Amino acid sequence: MARRTWSVQDAKNRFSEVVEAARRRPQTVTKHGKPAVVIVAADEYERLRDLQQLNAPTFAELLLAMPTGGEDFERLEGRMRDPGF
């Protein structure tokens, strides 16, 4: 069974049905014909959040991964922003 797509208005009018369907598989809600949100079951959300946390480096790992020593870094070109003083 494919993921169901609902307009915002349909999702509001049939919210209980959207919730029940989301328990089986993610449900997409569109706004102005474009995907706006995906509704997933709470246990699936927790599973995805736990998976993301397992794959995310810690702050210490990020710091330790920084290059050290006299290495040159490529400078990004960009415009200075106006501090608004």
Summary of the structure (lengths in Angstrom):
residues: 85
radius of gyration: 21.8
end to end distance: 57.5
largest distance: 61.9
contacts: 142
relative contact order: 0.11
helix: 42%
strand: 18%
